[in-house]
Amino acid sequence: MVAKIDSRAAGSLEIDHINLIDNASDCATFIGTIQTSLNVHDVGFVGTHSGTSACNIGVSLGGDGSGSGVQPTAQFQGYGTKVDHNFFSNISAGVLGQASVNGVVISNNTWSTTCGGVTPSTTAIALSGTLFVSTNNVIYGNLIEAMNYKYAFSFVDSSGNLMFGNTVWDQGASWVASVYLGGAKAGTSSGNSCINCSLQSPYSIGQDSSVSYGNTFLYSNGPDFYGDVIFHSLNGLNRTVLFPTAIDVGGTGGNRQINLHNAAIGFSAGNGRSLWHVGLSGTTLQFTHSGVADVVFFAPTGVGINKMPTGAFSVLGLPVYANNAAAIVGGLSAGDCYRTGGDPDVIAVVH
């Protein structure tokens, strides 16, 4: 990709304390690098179009990997690049990382409400490994006004990237999800994480890949989780894990508890088998909630319990109705559960 400021050779380039403003009508990228290690900080970027029509990219890292050397399509080698404390206005992707983007820090930047984009490559921060996976980048402290974005962050053929302390606000009509996961190669778009991120409702993952797994998106690093977390599995088997075994809930033995506050968690498609997976020997892990529904599956193709508990298994809070007709009169809909209140006390499903 050729940029207005186009630095491709090995070395370093610092750009700071300046406003880069395009008063024309082109959609060219402002700053691009192939092998140069950039330090872009305290810069204002102002593009040519606003909202979902925004087309300028702020900082582009590497090409798609189809070229070599310092060609504009060559893979990224500007390791150690930092994009910090910048302001983006009328910009599509503030930072676009392509093939082999590794070891980059994207931090403390702000996207105004005039920024926008409706594809995975025009999110505020977009990592797209294409021919070579982008990995081990750190993204933190960024604030995104998502009024005109479809997604705030996207990871396409990108793995092992860490996000923390990012905030997303004020989504608009184009909004689908805070994070997009995608890719065409097995094992990519996996192992990404977002810890203590304040993501705008719905706090969701939009996934268009059957090869993503092991991604962790937590909205608190304690036992309390807030807001809706919905996995959109648009293509194939969703193996992305919300609460993986990597969460330390205090070792083995006794009861461990995760509290879901006003949280609906589920899959809009796919089979929902990996909503959470717990592998703690000798531990009972409890999920509680306050407010609305705590666990919701949307049209799953298969939901089950992999291993039955050895102790008591409880189903609490089911309403009591004598039969199907009484349950419908009582306000239940097809698919809702109730119990008959007899002996034995049978659990039934409205049909």
C-alpha positions as CSV (number, residue, x, y, z in Angstrom):
1,M,0.0,0.0,0.0
2,V,1.4,3.4,-1.1
3,A,0.9,6.2,1.5
4,K,1.2,9.9,1.6
5,I,4.2,9.4,4.0
6,D,5.6,6.2,2.6
7,S,8.6,4.8,4.5
8,R,9.7,1.3,3.4
9,A,13.5,0.8,4.1
10,A,15.0,-0.4,7.4
11,G,15.5,2.2,10.1
12,S,13.3,4.3,12.3
13,L,11.0,7.3,11.8
14,E,9.4,9.4,14.5
15,I,6.4,11.6,13.6
16,D,4.9,13.7,16.5
17,H,3.0,16.8,17.5
18,I,1.6,17.7,14.1
19,N,-1.8,17.6,12.4
20,L,-2.0,15.7,9.2
21,I,-5.1,17.0,7.3
22,D,-6.3,16.1,3.8
23,N,-8.6,18.9,2.4
24,A,-9.0,17.1,-1.0
25,S,-11.2,14.1,-1.8
26,D,-8.8,11.2,-2.1
27,C,-8.8,8.1,0.0
28,A,-5.0,7.6,0.4
29,T,-3.4,6.3,3.5
30,F,-1.6,8.9,5.6
31,I,1.4,6.9,6.9
32,G,2.7,3.6,5.7
33,T,5.7,1.4,6.5
34,I,7.2,-1.9,5.4
35,Q,10.6,-2.2,7.2
36,T,10.7,1.1,9.0
37,S,10.1,1.0,12.8
38,L,7.6,3.9,13.4
39,N,7.0,6.0,16.5
40,V,3.9,7.9,15.7
41,H,2.6,9.9,18.7
42,D,0.6,13.0,19.5
43,V,-0.6,13.3,15.9
44,G,-4.0,14.5,14.6
45,F,-5.3,12.7,11.5
46,V,-8.1,14.3,9.6
47,G,-9.4,12.5,6.4
48,T,-11.6,13.5,3.5
49,H,-14.9,11.9,4.3
50,S,-16.9,11.2,7.4
51,G,-19.0,8.5,9.0
52,T,-19.4,5.3,7.1
53,S,-18.0,7.0,4.0
54,A,-14.6,7.6,5.7
55,C,-12.0,6.0,3.5
56,N,-8.5,7.2,4.6
57,I,-6.4,4.9,6.8
58,G,-4.3,6.5,9.5
59,V,-1.3,4.2,9.8
60,S,-0.8,1.1,7.6
61,L,1.7,-1.5,8.7
62,G,3.0,-3.8,5.9
63,G,1.4,-5.1,2.7
64,D,-0.5,-8.3,2.1
65,G,2.7,-10.4,1.9
66,S,2.5,-11.1,-1.8
67,G,5.6,-8.9,-2.5
68,S,9.1,-8.9,-1.2
69,G,11.8,-6.6,0.1
70,V,10.6,-3.0,0.2
71,Q,7.7,-3.4,-2.3
72,P,4.5,-1.9,-1.1
73,T,2.9,-5.4,-0.9
74,A,5.8,-6.9,1.1
75,Q,5.3,-8.3,4.6
76,F,5.9,-6.0,7.6
77,Q,9.3,-5.9,9.2
78,G,9.1,-2.6,11.2
79,Y,9.1,-4.4,14.5
80,G,8.9,-2.3,17.6
81,T,6.5,0.2,15.9
82,K,4.5,2.3,18.3
83,V,1.2,4.2,17.6
84,D,0.4,6.2,20.7
85,H,-1.7,9.2,21.9
86,N,-3.1,10.1,18.4
87,F,-6.5,11.5,17.5
88,F,-8.4,10.2,14.4
89,S,-11.1,12.1,12.7
90,N,-12.8,11.2,9.3
91,I,-10.7,8.0,9.3
92,S,-11.7,4.4,8.5
93,A,-9.1,2.2,10.0
94,G,-6.9,4.2,12.4
95,V,-4.3,1.4,12.3
96,L,-4.3,-1.4,9.7
97,G,-1.8,-4.2,10.3
98,Q,-1.3,-6.7,7.5
99,A,1.1,-9.6,6.9
100,S,3.6,-10.4,9.7
101,V,2.7,-7.5,11.9
102,N,4.4,-8.5,15.2
103,G,5.6,-6.7,18.3
104,V,3.6,-3.5,17.7
105,V,2.1,-1.4,20.4
106,I,-1.1,0.5,19.7
107,S,-2.0,2.6,22.8
108,N,-4.0,5.5,24.2
109,N,-5.5,6.7,20.8
110,T,-8.9,8.3,20.3
111,W,-11.3,7.8,17.4
112,S,-14.0,10.5,17.0
113,T,-17.6,10.0,16.0
114,T,-16.7,11.1,12.5
115,C,-14.7,7.9,11.9
116,G,-16.3,4.8,10.5
117,G,-16.3,1.7,8.4
118,V,-18.5,-1.3,7.7
119,T,-16.0,-4.1,6.8
120,P,-13.5,-6.1,8.9
121,S,-10.7,-4.2,7.3
122,T,-12.1,-0.8,8.2
123,T,-12.5,-1.2,11.9
124,A,-10.8,1.3,14.2
125,I,-8.0,-1.2,14.7
126,A,-7.7,-4.0,12.1
127,L,-5.2,-6.8,12.1
128,S,-5.3,-8.8,8.9
129,G,-2.5,-11.3,8.6
130,T,-3.6,-12.4,5.1
131,L,-0.7,-14.6,3.8
132,F,1.3,-14.3,7.1
133,V,-0.2,-14.3,10.5
134,S,-0.1,-11.2,12.6
135,T,0.7,-12.0,16.2
136,N,1.9,-10.8,19.7
137,N,0.8,-7.2,19.3
138,V,-0.4,-5.2,22.4
139,I,-3.4,-2.9,22.1
140,Y,-4.4,-0.9,25.2
141,G,-5.9,2.3,26.5
142,N,-7.7,3.2,23.3
143,L,-11.1,5.0,23.2
144,I,-13.3,4.4,20.2
145,E,-16.5,6.4,19.5
146,A,-18.3,3.7,17.4
147,M,-21.1,5.7,16.0
148,N,-20.3,4.7,12.4
149,Y,-18.4,1.4,12.8
150,K,-19.7,-2.1,12.3
151,Y,-16.9,-3.5,14.5
152,A,-14.4,-1.7,16.7
153,F,-11.6,-4.3,16.5
154,S,-11.0,-7.1,14.0
155,F,-8.6,-10.0,14.0
156,V,-8.3,-11.8,10.7
157,D,-5.7,-14.5,10.4
158,S,-4.2,-12.9,13.6
159,S,-3.4,-14.7,16.8
160,G,-1.9,-14.2,20.3
161,N,-2.7,-10.5,20.4
162,L,-3.4,-8.9,23.8
163,M,-5.9,-6.1,24.4
164,F,-6.6,-4.5,27.8
165,G,-8.2,-1.3,29.1
166,N,-9.8,-0.3,25.8
167,T,-13.2,1.4,25.8
168,V,-15.9,1.5,23.0
169,W,-18.9,3.9,23.2
170,D,-22.0,5.1,21.3
171,Q,-22.6,2.5,18.6
172,G,-24.9,3.5,15.7
173,A,-27.1,1.8,13.1
174,S,-24.2,-0.1,11.5
175,W,-23.1,-1.7,14.8
176,V,-22.8,-5.5,15.0
177,A,-20.1,-6.4,17.5
178,S,-17.1,-5.0,19.5
179,V,-14.7,-7.7,18.1
180,Y,-14.6,-9.4,14.8
181,L,-12.8,-12.7,14.4
182,G,-12.1,-14.2,11.0
183,G,-9.6,-16.1,8.8
184,A,-9.1,-18.7,6.2
185,K,-6.3,-20.8,7.7
186,A,-6.6,-23.3,10.6
187,G,-5.2,-22.1,13.8
188,T,-5.4,-18.4,13.0
189,S,-7.5,-15.7,14.7
190,S,-6.9,-17.7,17.9
191,G,-5.5,-17.0,21.3
192,N,-6.5,-13.3,21.2
193,S,-7.6,-11.8,24.5
194,C,-9.2,-8.6,25.8
195,I,-8.9,-8.2,29.6
196,N,-10.8,-5.4,31.5
197,C,-12.1,-3.9,28.3
198,S,-15.2,-1.7,28.5
199,L,-16.9,-2.6,25.3
200,Q,-20.1,-1.0,24.1
201,S,-23.3,-3.1,24.3
202,P,-23.8,-5.6,22.9
203,Y,-20.4,-6.8,24.3
204,S,-20.2,-9.3,21.5
205,I,-17.9,-11.3,19.2
206,G,-18.7,-11.3,15.5
207,Q,-17.1,-14.4,14.1
208,D,-17.0,-15.4,10.4
209,S,-14.6,-18.3,10.6
210,S,-14.7,-21.9,11.6
211,V,-11.0,-22.0,12.6
212,S,-10.9,-19.6,15.5
213,Y,-10.5,-21.0,19.0
214,G,-9.1,-20.2,22.4
215,N,-9.9,-16.5,22.3
216,T,-10.6,-14.9,25.7
217,F,-12.8,-11.8,26.1
218,L,-13.3,-10.9,29.8
219,Y,-15.1,-7.8,31.0
220,S,-13.8,-8.2,34.6
221,N,-10.8,-10.1,35.9
222,G,-12.6,-10.8,39.1
223,P,-15.7,-13.1,39.6
224,D,-18.2,-10.4,38.3
225,F,-19.1,-10.0,34.6
226,Y,-21.4,-7.3,33.3
227,G,-23.4,-6.8,30.2
228,D,-24.4,-9.0,27.2
229,V,-21.8,-11.3,25.7
230,I,-23.1,-12.9,22.5
231,F,-21.1,-15.0,20.1
232,H,-22.2,-14.7,16.5
233,S,-20.9,-17.8,14.8
234,L,-21.7,-17.0,11.2
235,N,-19.9,-19.8,9.5
236,G,-19.4,-23.3,10.9
237,L,-18.4,-24.5,14.3
238,N,-17.7,-21.8,16.9
239,R,-14.8,-22.9,19.1
240,T,-14.1,-19.6,20.7
241,V,-14.2,-19.9,24.5
242,L,-15.6,-17.2,26.7
243,F,-14.6,-18.7,30.1
244,P,-11.6,-21.0,29.4
245,T,-9.8,-23.2,31.9
246,A,-7.1,-20.6,32.0
247,I,-9.2,-18.6,34.4
248,D,-7.8,-19.1,37.9
249,V,-10.8,-19.4,40.2
250,G,-8.9,-20.5,43.2
251,G,-7.5,-23.9,42.7
252,T,-9.3,-27.2,43.3
253,G,-11.9,-28.2,45.9
254,G,-14.9,-26.3,47.2
255,N,-17.2,-24.0,45.3
256,R,-16.1,-21.4,42.8
257,Q,-18.5,-18.7,41.6
258,I,-18.8,-16.4,38.6
259,N,-21.5,-13.8,38.9
260,L,-23.3,-12.6,35.7
261,H,-24.9,-9.2,36.2
262,N,-27.7,-8.4,33.7
263,A,-25.9,-10.7,31.3
264,A,-27.2,-12.8,28.4
265,I,-24.6,-15.2,27.1
266,G,-25.1,-17.4,24.1
267,F,-24.7,-18.2,20.4
268,S,-26.8,-16.9,17.6
269,A,-25.9,-19.9,15.5
270,G,-23.5,-22.9,15.5
271,N,-23.7,-25.6,18.1
272,G,-22.7,-23.7,21.3
273,R,-20.6,-26.5,22.6
274,S,-17.8,-24.2,23.9
275,L,-19.7,-21.5,25.6
276,W,-17.6,-22.3,28.6
277,H,-15.4,-25.2,29.5
278,V,-14.3,-26.0,33.0
279,G,-11.6,-28.5,33.8
280,L,-10.9,-28.0,37.5
281,S,-10.5,-31.3,39.3
282,G,-12.6,-31.6,42.4
283,T,-14.1,-28.1,42.0
284,T,-17.8,-27.1,41.7
285,L,-18.0,-24.0,39.5
286,Q,-21.2,-22.0,40.0
287,F,-22.7,-19.4,37.6
288,T,-25.1,-17.0,39.2
289,H,-26.9,-13.9,37.9
290,S,-28.6,-10.7,38.9
291,G,-31.1,-9.0,36.7
292,V,-32.2,-10.6,33.4
293,A,-31.4,-14.0,31.9
294,D,-28.0,-15.4,32.7
295,V,-27.5,-18.0,29.9
296,V,-29.2,-18.0,26.5
297,F,-28.7,-20.2,23.5
298,F,-30.0,-18.9,20.2
299,A,-31.0,-21.7,17.8
300,P,-28.2,-24.0,18.7
301,T,-27.9,-27.3,16.8
302,G,-26.8,-29.2,19.9
303,V,-26.5,-28.4,23.6
304,G,-25.5,-30.9,26.2
305,I,-23.5,-31.7,29.3
306,N,-20.2,-33.3,28.6
307,K,-20.0,-35.0,32.0
308,M,-22.7,-35.3,34.6
309,P,-21.9,-34.2,38.1
310,T,-21.3,-36.8,40.8
311,G,-23.4,-34.9,43.3
312,A,-26.8,-33.3,43.3
313,F,-27.8,-31.6,40.1
314,S,-30.3,-28.7,40.6
315,V,-32.7,-26.9,38.3
316,L,-34.0,-23.9,40.2
317,G,-36.7,-21.3,39.5
318,L,-38.9,-23.3,37.1
319,P,-42.6,-22.3,37.3
320,V,-45.2,-24.9,38.2
321,Y,-48.1,-25.8,35.8
322,A,-50.2,-28.9,35.6
323,N,-49.9,-29.3,31.8
324,N,-48.9,-27.7,28.5
325,A,-52.2,-25.8,28.1
326,A,-51.9,-24.3,31.6
327,A,-48.3,-23.3,30.9
328,I,-49.3,-21.4,27.8
329,V,-52.1,-19.7,29.6
330,G,-49.6,-18.7,32.3
331,G,-47.5,-16.9,29.7
332,L,-44.9,-19.5,28.6
333,S,-44.0,-20.0,25.0
334,A,-42.9,-23.0,22.9
335,G,-39.5,-24.2,24.2
336,D,-39.9,-22.8,27.7
337,C,-39.5,-25.3,30.6
338,Y,-41.8,-25.8,33.6
339,R,-42.4,-28.5,36.2
340,T,-45.7,-30.2,36.9
341,G,-45.4,-30.1,40.8
342,G,-46.4,-33.8,41.2
343,D,-44.6,-36.8,42.6
344,P,-42.3,-37.3,40.8
345,D,-42.0,-33.6,39.9
346,V,-41.6,-33.8,36.1
347,I,-39.8,-31.2,34.1
348,A,-41.6,-30.5,30.8
349,V,-41.1,-28.3,27.7
350,V,-43.9,-26.2,26.2
351,H,-44.8,-27.3,22.7
